[in-house]
Amino acid sequence: MRILASLVILSMLSGCAMMRGGAPLETVESVDLERYMGQWYVIANIPYFGERGNVGGYAIYRMREDGRIDDIYRYRKGDFDAPEQELEGVAWVVDEESNARWKVQFYWPVRFDYFIIGLDEDYRWSVVGHPSRRYAWIMSRTADMPEARYQALLDLLEAHDFDASRLMKVPQRPDQVGAPGFQ
């Protein structure tokens, strides 16, 4: 129940942030949904209550017959010895011209904006942001990302008016837990 209440508050705060104004968050021109489907490792994010302290996090996106998208988030809480946990959500495209703007819902009635603001032409990495600029994710098809690529994606976030210094890497291997720059 606390999680649901927290999500409702987060949703309201995000809505308030949008009402303050600011430049709209630009997305990529086009997303091929079939190519986007599959597993994406969470390389980094702006930590918030739902993902803070998670390790080994990844998302699985699957097209559904009804046109919506299964959004399955798997992770371990704090330690690689912890059991894998799973959250099942649903997403749907709200901008069918680009397929780059989605809504995501893990708990009714709370819905979140999911804007794809960076995408590799070969669909090897993706950068997702929230219009409030308070939440962002760097994701990859592999559990590791070269540091030069990671820094370039932080620059992309800065170019979209995010405070990239708030991003923290998500441990994808046990030796990364507690390392500098990691949650």
Secondary structure, DSSP 4 states (H G I P E B T S, - for coil): -HHHHHHHHHHHHHHHHHHT--PPPP--S---HHHH-EEEEEEEE---TTTTTEEEEEEEEEE-TTS-EEEEEEEEESSTTSPEEEEEEEEEES-TTTS-EEEEEEETTEEEEEEEEEE-TTSSEEEEE-TTSS-EEEEESSS---HHHHHHHHHHHHHTT--GGG-EEPPSSGGGTT-TTB-
